Amino acid sequence: MHNYHPVQVLEALGVCSEDEQLYRTLLARPEATTTDLVADTGWATARVARHLRSLLSLGLASRTAGRPARYTPAVPEAAVELLALRKQAAIVQARLSASVLTQEFRAAHESGPFTVIRGSRPSPSGSTKPSRAPRPRSWCWTSRRTSYSRWSRAGRTA
């Protein structure tokens, strides 16, 4: 017997592997009952019920009217499109909300526009050269300017 593991198609869209496995089971057996799905997957009833709720909330399945309850999978193309649109909307929202993080960052650094980095000295070309000084030095530059200056231990510009 082969241990065939299909490629996870929906994982990049936020669907866990078990949800996708149950969705694939529904694709192979539309209008399945919970009992059918328990038999097909070998999972406990509670596990099937939990993943069915997840599929319903993701829009990957729907419940038909009547008793016993039957579950129908969403058409794959439509399901993937819906999931992709939701993911895209979340990415757009995160990008728009990045300004809040930027404001928090700037507020935390209002005491001075300097970033102190110990070790290598930045060169105008952007590369770094190891410091040849006998004792550690700090190099500072502003985020508002591309220039930099050396600071001594006393905090004065040298």
CNS distance restraints for C-alpha pairs under 8 A (distance, minus, plus):
assign (resid   8 and name CA) (resid  17 and name CA) 6.71 0.50 0.50
assign (resid   8 and name CA) (resid  20 and name CA) 7.41 0.50 0.50
assign (resid  10 and name CA) (resid  14 and name CA) 6.75 0.50 0.50
assign (resid  10 and name CA) (resid  15 and name CA) 5.42 0.50 0.50
assign (resid  10 and name CA) (resid  16 and name CA) 7.67 0.50 0.50
assign (resid  10 and name CA) (resid  20 and name CA) 6.69 0.50 0.50
assign (resid  10 and name CA) (resid  80 and name CA) 7.46 0.50 0.50
assign (resid  11 and name CA) (resid  15 and name CA) 4.79 0.50 0.50
assign (resid  11 and name CA) (resid  16 and name CA) 5.79 0.50 0.50
assign (resid  11 and name CA) (resid  17 and name CA) 6.67 0.50 0.50
assign (resid  11 and name CA) (resid  20 and name CA) 7.91 0.50 0.50
assign (resid  13 and name CA) (resid  80 and name CA) 7.92 0.50 0.50
assign (resid  13 and name CA) (resid  83 and name CA) 5.98 0.50 0.50
assign (resid  13 and name CA) (resid  84 and name CA) 6.17 0.50 0.50
assign (resid  13 and name CA) (resid  87 and name CA) 6.51 0.50 0.50
assign (resid  14 and name CA) (resid  83 and name CA) 7.92 0.50 0.50
assign (resid  14 and name CA) (resid  87 and name CA) 7.92 0.50 0.50
assign (resid  15 and name CA) (resid  19 and name CA) 6.29 0.50 0.50
assign (resid  15 and name CA) (resid  20 and name CA) 6.44 0.50 0.50
assign (resid  16 and name CA) (resid  20 and name CA) 6.32 0.50 0.50
assign (resid  17 and name CA) (resid  21 and name CA) 6.07 0.50 0.50
assign (resid  18 and name CA) (resid  22 and name CA) 6.25 0.50 0.50
assign (resid  18 and name CA) (resid  51 and name CA) 7.31 0.50 0.50
assign (resid  19 and name CA) (resid  23 and name CA) 6.09 0.50 0.50
assign (resid  19 and name CA) (resid  51 and name CA) 5.61 0.50 0.50
assign (resid  19 and name CA) (resid  52 and name CA) 7.74 0.50 0.50
assign (resid  19 and name CA) (resid  54 and name CA) 7.07 0.50 0.50
assign (resid  19 and name CA) (resid  55 and name CA) 6.53 0.50 0.50
assign (resid  20 and name CA) (resid  24 and name CA) 6.08 0.50 0.50
assign (resid  21 and name CA) (resid  25 and name CA) 6.27 0.50 0.50
assign (resid  22 and name CA) (resid  26 and name CA) 6.23 0.50 0.50
assign (resid  22 and name CA) (resid  37 and name CA) 7.85 0.50 0.50
assign (resid  22 and name CA) (resid  41 and name CA) 7.59 0.50 0.50
assign (resid  22 and name CA) (resid  48 and name CA) 7.82 0.50 0.50
assign (resid  22 and name CA) (resid  51 and name CA) 7.21 0.50 0.50
assign (resid  22 and name CA) (resid  52 and name CA) 7.70 0.50 0.50
assign (resid  23 and name CA) (resid  27 and name CA) 6.23 0.50 0.50
assign (resid  23 and name CA) (resid  55 and name CA) 7.24 0.50 0.50
assign (resid  23 and name CA) (resid  60 and name CA) 7.07 0.50 0.50
assign (resid  23 and name CA) (resid  61 and name CA) 7.56 0.50 0.50
assign (resid  23 and name CA) (resid  73 and name CA) 6.64 0.50 0.50
assign (resid  24 and name CA) (resid  28 and name CA) 6.35 0.50 0.50
assign (resid  25 and name CA) (resid  29 and name CA) 6.18 0.50 0.50
assign (resid  25 and name CA) (resid  37 and name CA) 7.39 0.50 0.50
assign (resid  25 and name CA) (resid  40 and name CA) 7.36 0.50 0.50
assign (resid  25 and name CA) (resid  41 and name CA) 7.60 0.50 0.50
assign (resid  26 and name CA) (resid  30 and name CA) 5.26 0.50 0.50
assign (resid  26 and name CA) (resid  31 and name CA) 7.50 0.50 0.50
assign (resid  26 and name CA) (resid  32 and name CA) 6.78 0.50 0.50
assign (resid  26 and name CA) (resid  37 and name CA) 7.79 0.50 0.50
assign (resid  26 and name CA) (resid  71 and name CA) 7.48 0.50 0.50
assign (resid  26 and name CA) (resid  72 and name CA) 6.66 0.50 0.50
assign (resid  26 and name CA) (resid  73 and name CA) 5.66 0.50 0.50
assign (resid  27 and name CA) (resid  72 and name CA) 7.91 0.50 0.50
assign (resid  27 and name CA) (resid  73 and name CA) 5.86 0.50 0.50
assign (resid  30 and name CA) (resid  71 and name CA) 6.89 0.50 0.50
assign (resid  30 and name CA) (resid  72 and name CA) 5.15 0.50 0.50
assign (resid  30 and name CA) (resid  73 and name CA) 6.44 0.50 0.50
assign (resid  31 and name CA) (resid  64 and name CA) 7.76 0.50 0.50
assign (resid  31 and name CA) (resid  70 and name CA) 4.98 0.50 0.50
assign (resid  31 and name CA) (resid  71 and name CA) 4.84 0.50 0.50
assign (resid  31 and name CA) (resid  72 and name CA) 4.82 0.50 0.50
assign (resid  31 and name CA) (resid  73 and name CA) 7.93 0.50 0.50
assign (resid  32 and name CA) (resid  36 and name CA) 5.62 0.50 0.50
assign (resid  32 and name CA) (resid  37 and name CA) 6.47 0.50 0.50
assign (resid  32 and name CA) (resid  70 and name CA) 5.22 0.50 0.50
assign (resid  32 and name CA) (resid  71 and name CA) 5.46 0.50 0.50
assign (resid  32 and name CA) (resid  72 and name CA) 7.08 0.50 0.50
assign (resid  33 and name CA) (resid  37 and name CA) 6.33 0.50 0.50
assign (resid  33 and name CA) (resid  68 and name CA) 6.76 0.50 0.50
assign (resid  33 and name CA) (resid  69 and name CA) 5.92 0.50 0.50
assign (resid  33 and name CA) (resid  70 and name CA) 4.53 0.50 0.50
assign (resid  33 and name CA) (resid  71 and name CA) 6.28 0.50 0.50
assign (resid  34 and name CA) (resid  38 and name CA) 6.14 0.50 0.50
assign (resid  34 and name CA) (resid  45 and name CA) 7.29 0.50 0.50
assign (resid  34 and name CA) (resid  48 and name CA) 7.05 0.50 0.50
assign (resid  34 and name CA) (resid  49 and name CA) 7.19 0.50 0.50
assign (resid  34 and name CA) (resid  69 and name CA) 7.46 0.50 0.50
assign (resid  34 and name CA) (resid  70 and name CA) 7.27 0.50 0.50
assign (resid  34 and name CA) (resid  71 and name CA) 7.99 0.50 0.50
assign (resid  35 and name CA) (resid  39 and name CA) 6.28 0.50 0.50
assign (resid  35 and name CA) (resid  45 and name CA) 7.57 0.50 0.50
assign (resid  36 and name CA) (resid  40 and name CA) 6.12 0.50 0.50
assign (resid  37 and name CA) (resid  41 and name CA) 5.93 0.50 0.50
assign (resid  37 and name CA) (resid  42 and name CA) 7.98 0.50 0.50
assign (resid  37 and name CA) (resid  48 and name CA) 7.01 0.50 0.50
assign (resid  38 and name CA) (resid  42 and name CA) 5.46 0.50 0.50
assign (resid  38 and name CA) (resid  43 and name CA) 5.41 0.50 0.50
assign (resid  38 and name CA) (resid  44 and name CA) 6.35 0.50 0.50
assign (resid  38 and name CA) (resid  45 and name CA) 5.97 0.50 0.50
assign (resid  38 and name CA) (resid  48 and name CA) 6.44 0.50 0.50
assign (resid  39 and name CA) (resid  43 and name CA) 7.57 0.50 0.50
assign (resid  43 and name CA) (resid  47 and name CA) 6.25 0.50 0.50
assign (resid  43 and name CA) (resid  48 and name CA) 6.38 0.50 0.50
assign (resid  44 and name CA) (resid  48 and name CA) 6.40 0.50 0.50
assign (resid  45 and name CA) (resid  49 and name CA) 6.06 0.50 0.50
assign (resid  46 and name CA) (resid  50 and name CA) 6.09 0.50 0.50
assign (resid  47 and name CA) (resid  51 and name CA) 6.33 0.50 0.50
assign (resid  48 and name CA) (resid  52 and name CA) 6.00 0.50 0.50
assign (resid  49 and name CA) (resid  53 and name CA) 6.24 0.50 0.50
assign (resid  50 and name CA) (resid  54 and name CA) 6.48 0.50 0.50
assign (resid  51 and name CA) (resid  55 and name CA) 6.15 0.50 0.50
assign (resid  52 and name CA) (resid  56 and name CA) 6.10 0.50 0.50
assign (resid  52 and name CA) (resid  61 and name CA) 7.71 0.50 0.50
assign (resid  53 and name CA) (resid  57 and name CA) 6.17 0.50 0.50
assign (resid  54 and name CA) (resid  58 and name CA) 6.14 0.50 0.50
assign (resid  55 and name CA) (resid  59 and name CA) 6.13 0.50 0.50
assign (resid  55 and name CA) (resid  60 and name CA) 4.97 0.50 0.50
assign (resid  55 and name CA) (resid  61 and name CA) 5.44 0.50 0.50
assign (resid  56 and name CA) (resid  60 and name CA) 5.97 0.50 0.50
assign (resid  56 and name CA) (resid  61 and name CA) 5.00 0.50 0.50
assign (resid  56 and name CA) (resid  62 and name CA) 5.78 0.50 0.50
assign (resid  56 and name CA) (resid  63 and name CA) 7.79 0.50 0.50
assign (resid  58 and name CA) (resid  83 and name CA) 7.61 0.50 0.50
assign (resid  59 and name CA) (resid  74 and name CA) 7.07 0.50 0.50
assign (resid  59 and name CA) (resid  79 and name CA) 6.83 0.50 0.50
assign (resid  59 and name CA) (resid  82 and name CA) 7.89 0.50 0.50
assign (resid  60 and name CA) (resid  73 and name CA) 5.87 0.50 0.50
assign (resid  60 and name CA) (resid  74 and name CA) 4.96 0.50 0.50
assign (resid  60 and name CA) (resid  79 and name CA) 5.80 0.50 0.50
assign (resid  61 and name CA) (resid  71 and name CA) 6.45 0.50 0.50
assign (resid  61 and name CA) (resid  72 and name CA) 5.44 0.50 0.50
assign (resid  61 and name CA) (resid  73 and name CA) 4.25 0.50 0.50
assign (resid  61 and name CA) (resid  74 and name CA) 5.15 0.50 0.50
assign (resid  62 and name CA) (resid  71 and name CA) 5.61 0.50 0.50
assign (resid  62 and name CA) (resid  72 and name CA) 5.33 0.50 0.50
assign (resid  62 and name CA) (resid  73 and name CA) 6.47 0.50 0.50
assign (resid  62 and name CA) (resid  74 and name CA) 7.16 0.50 0.50
assign (resid  63 and name CA) (resid  69 and name CA) 6.60 0.50 0.50
assign (resid  63 and name CA) (resid  70 and name CA) 5.70 0.50 0.50
assign (resid  63 and name CA) (resid  71 and name CA) 4.56 0.50 0.50
assign (resid  63 and name CA) (resid  72 and name CA) 6.33 0.50 0.50
assign (resid  64 and name CA) (resid  69 and name CA) 6.34 0.50 0.50
assign (resid  64 and name CA) (resid  70 and name CA) 5.36 0.50 0.50
assign (resid  64 and name CA) (resid  71 and name CA) 6.07 0.50 0.50
assign (resid  64 and name CA) (resid  72 and name CA) 7.18 0.50 0.50
assign (resid  65 and name CA) (resid  69 and name CA) 6.73 0.50 0.50
assign (resid  65 and name CA) (resid  70 and name CA) 7.59 0.50 0.50
assign (resid  66 and name CA) (resid  70 and name CA) 7.91 0.50 0.50
assign (resid  74 and name CA) (resid  78 and name CA) 7.02 0.50 0.50
assign (resid  74 and name CA) (resid  79 and name CA) 5.87 0.50 0.50
assign (resid  75 and name CA) (resid  79 and name CA) 6.01 0.50 0.50
assign (resid  76 and name CA) (resid  80 and name CA) 5.99 0.50 0.50
assign (resid  77 and name CA) (resid  81 and name CA) 6.15 0.50 0.50
assign (resid  78 and name CA) (resid  82 and name CA) 6.10 0.50 0.50
assign (resid  79 and name CA) (resid  83 and name CA) 6.20 0.50 0.50
assign (resid  80 and name CA) (resid  84 and name CA) 5.97 0.50 0.50
assign (resid  81 and name CA) (resid  85 and name CA) 6.09 0.50 0.50
assign (resid  82 and name CA) (resid  86 and name CA) 6.29 0.50 0.50
assign (resid  83 and name CA) (resid  87 and name CA) 6.19 0.50 0.50
assign (resid  84 and name CA) (resid  88 and name CA) 6.01 0.50 0.50
assign (resid  85 and name CA) (resid  89 and name CA) 6.07 0.50 0.50
assign (resid  86 and name CA) (resid  90 and name CA) 6.24 0.50 0.50
assign (resid  87 and name CA) (resid  91 and name CA) 6.27 0.50 0.50
assign (resid  88 and name CA) (resid  92 and name CA) 6.22 0.50 0.50
assign (resid  89 and name CA) (resid  93 and name CA) 6.13 0.50 0.50
assign (resid  90 and name CA) (resid  94 and name CA) 6.13 0.50 0.50
assign (resid  91 and name CA) (resid  95 and name CA) 6.23 0.50 0.50
assign (resid  92 and name CA) (resid  96 and name CA) 6.23 0.50 0.50
assign (resid  93 and name CA) (resid  97 and name CA) 6.05 0.50 0.50
assign (resid  94 and name CA) (resid  98 and name CA) 6.16 0.50 0.50
assign (resid  95 and name CA) (resid  99 and name CA) 7.87 0.50 0.50
assign (resid  97 and name CA) (resid 101 and name CA) 7.22 0.50 0.50
assign (resid  98 and name CA) (resid 102 and name CA) 6.27 0.50 0.50
assign (resid  99 and name CA) (resid 103 and name CA) 6.15 0.50 0.50
assign (resid 100 and name CA) (resid 104 and name CA) 6.29 0.50 0.50
assign (resid 101 and name CA) (resid 105 and name CA) 6.10 0.50 0.50
assign (resid 102 and name CA) (resid 106 and name CA) 6.13 0.50 0.50
assign (resid 103 and name CA) (resid 107 and name CA) 6.03 0.50 0.50
assign (resid 104 and name CA) (resid 108 and name CA) 6.18 0.50 0.50
assign (resid 105 and name CA) (resid 109 and name CA) 6.39 0.50 0.50
assign (resid 106 and name CA) (resid 110 and name CA) 6.07 0.50 0.50
assign (resid 109 and name CA) (resid 113 and name CA) 6.70 0.50 0.50
assign (resid 113 and name CA) (resid 142 and name CA) 5.33 0.50 0.50
assign (resid 113 and name CA) (resid 143 and name CA) 6.31 0.50 0.50
assign (resid 113 and name CA) (resid 144 and name CA) 7.45 0.50 0.50
assign (resid 114 and name CA) (resid 140 and name CA) 6.01 0.50 0.50
assign (resid 114 and name CA) (resid 141 and name CA) 5.56 0.50 0.50
assign (resid 114 and name CA) (resid 142 and name CA) 4.74 0.50 0.50
assign (resid 114 and name CA) (resid 143 and name CA) 6.93 0.50 0.50
assign (resid 115 and name CA) (resid 140 and name CA) 5.68 0.50 0.50
assign (resid 115 and name CA) (resid 141 and name CA) 6.14 0.50 0.50
assign (resid 115 and name CA) (resid 142 and name CA) 6.63 0.50 0.50
assign (resid 115 and name CA) (resid 143 and name CA) 7.77 0.50 0.50
assign (resid 116 and name CA) (resid 138 and name CA) 6.39 0.50 0.50
assign (resid 116 and name CA) (resid 139 and name CA) 6.06 0.50 0.50
assign (resid 116 and name CA) (resid 140 and name CA) 4.93 0.50 0.50
assign (resid 116 and name CA) (resid 141 and name CA) 7.46 0.50 0.50
assign (resid 117 and name CA) (resid 138 and name CA) 6.04 0.50 0.50
assign (resid 117 and name CA) (resid 139 and name CA) 5.78 0.50 0.50
assign (resid 117 and name CA) (resid 140 and name CA) 6.56 0.50 0.50
assign (resid 118 and name CA) (resid 136 and name CA) 7.27 0.50 0.50
assign (resid 118 and name CA) (resid 137 and name CA) 6.42 0.50 0.50
assign (resid 118 and name CA) (resid 138 and name CA) 4.89 0.50 0.50
assign (resid 118 and name CA) (resid 139 and name CA) 6.43 0.50 0.50
assign (resid 119 and name CA) (resid 130 and name CA) 6.96 0.50 0.50
assign (resid 119 and name CA) (resid 131 and name CA) 6.50 0.50 0.50
assign (resid 119 and name CA) (resid 136 and name CA) 6.99 0.50 0.50
assign (resid 119 and name CA) (resid 137 and name CA) 7.07 0.50 0.50
assign (resid 119 and name CA) (resid 138 and name CA) 7.12 0.50 0.50
assign (resid 120 and name CA) (resid 128 and name CA) 5.69 0.50 0.50
assign (resid 120 and name CA) (resid 129 and name CA) 5.56 0.50 0.50
assign (resid 120 and name CA) (resid 130 and name CA) 4.73 0.50 0.50
assign (resid 120 and name CA) (resid 131 and name CA) 5.55 0.50 0.50
assign (resid 121 and name CA) (resid 128 and name CA) 5.48 0.50 0.50
assign (resid 121 and name CA) (resid 129 and name CA) 5.58 0.50 0.50
assign (resid 121 and name CA) (resid 130 and name CA) 6.48 0.50 0.50
assign (resid 121 and name CA) (resid 131 and name CA) 6.22 0.50 0.50
assign (resid 121 and name CA) (resid 139 and name CA) 6.51 0.50 0.50
assign (resid 122 and name CA) (resid 126 and name CA) 6.13 0.50 0.50
assign (resid 122 and name CA) (resid 127 and name CA) 6.08 0.50 0.50
assign (resid 122 and name CA) (resid 128 and name CA) 4.71 0.50 0.50
assign (resid 122 and name CA) (resid 129 and name CA) 6.86 0.50 0.50
assign (resid 122 and name CA) (resid 139 and name CA) 7.95 0.50 0.50
assign (resid 123 and name CA) (resid 127 and name CA) 5.61 0.50 0.50
assign (resid 123 and name CA) (resid 128 and name CA) 5.81 0.50 0.50
assign (resid 123 and name CA) (resid 129 and name CA) 7.29 0.50 0.50
assign (resid 131 and name CA) (resid 136 and name CA) 7.95 0.50 0.50
assign (resid 133 and name CA) (resid 137 and name CA) 7.45 0.50 0.50
assign (resid 137 and name CA) (resid 150 and name CA) 7.53 0.50 0.50
assign (resid 137 and name CA) (resid 151 and name CA) 7.12 0.50 0.50
assign (resid 137 and name CA) (resid 152 and name CA) 6.73 0.50 0.50
assign (resid 137 and name CA) (resid 153 and name CA) 7.53 0.50 0.50
assign (resid 138 and name CA) (resid 150 and name CA) 6.33 0.50 0.50
assign (resid 138 and name CA) (resid 151 and name CA) 5.75 0.50 0.50
assign (resid 138 and name CA) (resid 152 and name CA) 7.13 0.50 0.50
assign (resid 139 and name CA) (resid 148 and name CA) 7.08 0.50 0.50
assign (resid 139 and name CA) (resid 149 and name CA) 6.23 0.50 0.50
assign (resid 139 and name CA) (resid 150 and name CA) 4.88 0.50 0.50
assign (resid 139 and name CA) (resid 151 and name CA) 6.22 0.50 0.50
assign (resid 140 and name CA) (resid 148 and name CA) 5.67 0.50 0.50
assign (resid 140 and name CA) (resid 149 and name CA) 5.73 0.50 0.50
assign (resid 140 and name CA) (resid 150 and name CA) 6.36 0.50 0.50
assign (resid 140 and name CA) (resid 151 and name CA) 7.07 0.50 0.50
assign (resid 141 and name CA) (resid 145 and name CA) 7.29 0.50 0.50
assign (resid 141 and name CA) (resid 146 and name CA) 7.00 0.50 0.50
assign (resid 141 and name CA) (resid 147 and name CA) 6.14 0.50 0.50
assign (resid 141 and name CA) (resid 148 and name CA) 4.20 0.50 0.50
assign (resid 141 and name CA) (resid 149 and name CA) 6.37 0.50 0.50
assign (resid 142 and name CA) (resid 146 and name CA) 6.85 0.50 0.50
assign (resid 142 and name CA) (resid 147 and name CA) 7.24 0.50 0.50
assign (resid 142 and name CA) (resid 148 and name CA) 7.03 0.50 0.50
assign (resid 149 and name CA) (resid 157 and name CA) 6.63 0.50 0.50
assign (resid 149 and name CA) (resid 158 and name CA) 7.56 0.50 0.50
assign (resid 150 and name CA) (resid 157 and name CA) 5.89 0.50 0.50
assign (resid 150 and name CA) (resid 158 and name CA) 5.80 0.50 0.50
assign (resid 151 and name CA) (resid 155 and name CA) 5.67 0.50 0.50
assign (resid 151 and name CA) (resid 156 and name CA) 5.58 0.50 0.50
assign (resid 151 and name CA) (resid 157 and name CA) 4.74 0.50 0.50
assign (resid 151 and name CA) (resid 158 and name CA) 5.86 0.50 0.50
assign (resid 152 and name CA) (resid 156 and name CA) 5.63 0.50 0.50
assign (resid 152 and name CA) (resid 157 and name CA) 6.47 0.50 0.50
assign (resid 152 and name CA) (resid 158 and name CA) 6.29 0.50 0.50
